[in-house]
Amino acid sequence: MDTHNTTVRLEAWSEGDFDLLRAVNSPELTAHLGGPETEEQLAARQRRYEALSADAERPGSMFRIVLLPEGTAAGSIGFWETSWEGEPVYETGWTVLPGFQGRGVATAATRAVVERARAEGRFRHLHAFPSTDNGPSNAVCRKAGFTFLGERDFEYPPGRPMRCNDWRLDLTGEETPPATAPGA
């Protein structure tokens, strides 16, 4: 049970968020994602995040997570269009800075991004694919109401195989999640 009563606001990613992108690029925070990116890779990611947030025709958006009432940037989260098993879906991912971990920030932000994806209304499902050994991110999926579908093999970043859990949330509310999931 999530006992945290954390309040966050999601703010559209902007050109002023490059320092936050650098902060979430630490070895500690990218250990489950193949490690930190180079400065050039970060600049390219920044451009993709800005474009995703600025294009109303493109499904999804990237956000800075702002902790309330302090107004402090605590991390990043987003959702974007992808194809999964031949179906267009949203995918989500997040990173919370170390000083804000364990306080329910990621769960609150994930619930907020679910509402944004639901309101956009383009796809039925939102997926998250945390590494099987990333206990905190898998717990966020469970607490945010995602259904565990099983383990999958991925390549992320390109050229780096990894084992992930496939979590799915039905944005229409028509599916009933099972009573138990990993980490329950």
VMD Tcl script that draws the C-alpha trace (Angstrom):
set ca {
  {0.00 0.00 0.00}
  {1.29 3.47 -0.90}
  {1.32 5.44 2.33}
  {2.88 8.57 0.82}
  {0.72 11.61 0.25}
  {3.06 13.26 -2.23}
  {1.75 15.97 -4.53}
  {3.44 16.71 -7.83}
  {2.77 18.87 -10.85}
  {3.84 17.89 -14.35}
  {5.29 20.75 -16.41}
  {5.99 20.46 -20.14}
  {9.65 19.85 -20.93}
  {11.38 22.97 -22.21}
  {14.79 24.24 -23.31}
  {15.44 25.30 -19.71}
  {15.40 21.66 -18.55}
  {18.79 20.63 -19.95}
  {20.41 20.83 -16.49}
  {17.73 18.47 -15.15}
  {18.44 16.11 -18.04}
  {22.12 16.17 -17.08}
  {21.23 15.48 -13.44}
  {19.18 12.38 -14.31}
  {22.01 11.13 -16.52}
  {24.11 10.00 -13.55}
  {25.57 6.47 -13.36}
  {23.30 5.76 -10.37}
  {20.12 6.74 -12.22}
  {20.99 5.11 -15.55}
  {22.32 1.80 -14.19}
  {19.23 -0.07 -15.48}
  {19.36 1.75 -18.84}
  {22.88 1.03 -20.05}
  {24.65 3.85 -18.23}
  {25.03 7.58 -18.81}
  {24.79 9.11 -22.25}
  {27.43 11.33 -23.82}
  {26.95 15.09 -24.03}
  {26.02 14.71 -27.71}
  {23.44 12.03 -26.91}
  {21.99 14.25 -24.18}
  {21.70 17.19 -26.59}
  {19.83 14.97 -29.04}
  {17.55 13.69 -26.25}
  {16.86 17.27 -25.16}
  {15.78 18.14 -28.72}
  {13.49 15.06 -28.85}
  {11.94 15.93 -25.47}
  {11.31 19.53 -26.51}
  {9.80 18.44 -29.84}
  {7.55 15.86 -28.19}
  {6.25 18.44 -25.73}
  {5.77 21.15 -28.36}
  {3.94 19.15 -31.07}
  {0.24 18.88 -30.28}
  {-0.24 16.56 -33.27}
  {2.24 13.99 -31.93}
  {0.95 11.60 -29.25}
  {2.57 12.04 -25.86}
  {4.71 14.53 -24.01}
  {7.72 14.81 -21.73}
  {7.53 16.54 -18.36}
  {9.64 17.76 -15.51}
  {8.24 16.45 -12.21}
  {7.74 19.35 -9.80}
  {7.32 18.53 -6.11}
  {4.66 20.61 -4.36}
  {4.42 22.82 -2.44}
  {8.17 23.46 -2.75}
  {8.12 23.87 -6.54}
  {11.37 21.89 -6.82}
  {12.19 19.83 -9.93}
  {12.38 16.22 -8.72}
  {12.86 14.31 -11.98}
  {11.38 13.58 -15.39}
  {8.53 11.51 -16.79}
  {6.80 11.18 -20.10}
  {4.71 9.10 -22.43}
  {5.07 8.60 -26.15}
  {3.71 6.56 -29.03}
  {5.27 3.21 -29.80}
  {4.19 -0.06 -31.37}
  {3.94 -3.13 -29.16}
  {3.02 -6.52 -30.57}
  {1.60 -4.84 -33.67}
  {-0.61 -2.42 -31.74}
  {-0.06 1.34 -31.37}
  {0.31 2.06 -27.65}
  {1.75 4.64 -25.30}
  {4.95 3.86 -23.42}
  {6.00 5.65 -20.24}
  {9.24 6.05 -18.36}
  {10.50 8.15 -15.45}
  {13.54 9.10 -13.42}
  {13.47 10.63 -9.94}
  {16.51 12.37 -8.48}
  {18.08 10.57 -5.47}
  {17.05 13.19 -2.91}
  {13.39 12.62 -3.76}
  {13.33 8.82 -4.01}
  {11.36 6.78 -1.50}
  {8.82 9.56 -0.99}
  {6.16 8.50 -3.49}
  {7.23 11.04 -6.14}
  {7.51 8.50 -8.98}
  {4.15 6.93 -8.14}
  {2.40 10.32 -7.95}
  {4.01 11.40 -11.24}
  {3.07 8.11 -12.92}
  {-0.54 8.48 -11.82}
  {-0.52 12.03 -13.22}
  {0.94 10.87 -16.55}
  {-1.74 8.15 -16.72}
  {-4.36 10.89 -16.51}
  {-2.61 12.89 -19.26}
  {-2.47 9.83 -21.53}
  {-6.09 9.00 -20.74}
  {-7.16 12.56 -21.57}
  {-5.25 12.48 -24.86}
  {-7.35 9.44 -25.73}
  {-5.43 8.19 -28.75}
  {-4.53 4.70 -27.55}
  {-6.12 2.18 -25.23}
  {-2.97 1.00 -23.44}
  {-0.05 2.55 -21.63}
  {2.99 0.27 -21.14}
  {6.03 0.51 -18.90}
  {9.08 -1.71 -19.33}
  {11.32 -1.48 -16.25}
  {14.27 -3.81 -15.95}
  {13.39 -6.99 -14.06}
  {16.00 -6.08 -11.43}
  {14.72 -2.52 -10.91}
  {12.58 -3.16 -7.84}
  {11.55 0.45 -7.22}
  {10.28 1.04 -10.78}
  {8.40 -2.26 -10.78}
  {6.80 -1.21 -7.46}
  {5.73 2.09 -9.04}
  {3.95 0.16 -11.80}
  {2.13 -1.99 -9.27}
  {1.15 0.99 -7.08}
  {-0.04 3.00 -10.08}
  {-2.44 0.23 -11.14}
  {-0.60 -1.39 -14.04}
  {-1.14 -5.09 -14.82}
  {1.95 -7.31 -14.95}
  {2.03 -9.22 -18.27}
  {5.37 -11.00 -17.94}
  {9.07 -10.74 -18.66}
  {10.37 -9.71 -22.09}
  {13.73 -9.41 -23.80}
  {14.62 -5.91 -24.99}
  {17.53 -4.15 -26.55}
  {18.07 -0.80 -24.85}
  {19.94 1.19 -25.67}
  {20.44 -0.33 -29.14}
  {23.04 -3.08 -28.91}
  {22.51 -3.74 -25.18}
  {20.23 -6.69 -24.36}
  {18.20 -6.45 -21.18}
  {15.38 -8.31 -19.48}
  {12.30 -6.19 -18.69}
  {8.91 -6.61 -17.12}
  {5.97 -5.69 -19.32}
  {3.41 -3.69 -17.34}
  {0.21 -2.47 -19.01}
  {-2.52 -0.11 -17.93}
  {-5.86 0.00 -19.75}
  {-6.65 3.69 -20.16}
  {-10.33 2.92 -20.79}
  {-10.71 1.20 -17.42}
  {-12.35 -1.82 -19.05}
  {-9.75 -4.39 -17.97}
  {-9.58 -5.63 -14.39}
  {-6.02 -6.12 -13.12}
  {-5.17 -9.41 -11.42}
  {-5.10 -9.53 -7.62}
  {-1.35 -10.16 -7.44}
  {1.75 -9.07 -9.31}
  {5.50 -9.27 -8.72}
  {6.44 -7.48 -5.53}
  {2.86 -7.52 -4.20}
}
mol new
graphics top color blue
foreach p $ca { graphics top sphere $p radius 0.5 }
foreach p [lrange $ca 0 end-1] q [lrange $ca 1 end] { graphics top cylinder $p $q radius 0.2 }
display resetview
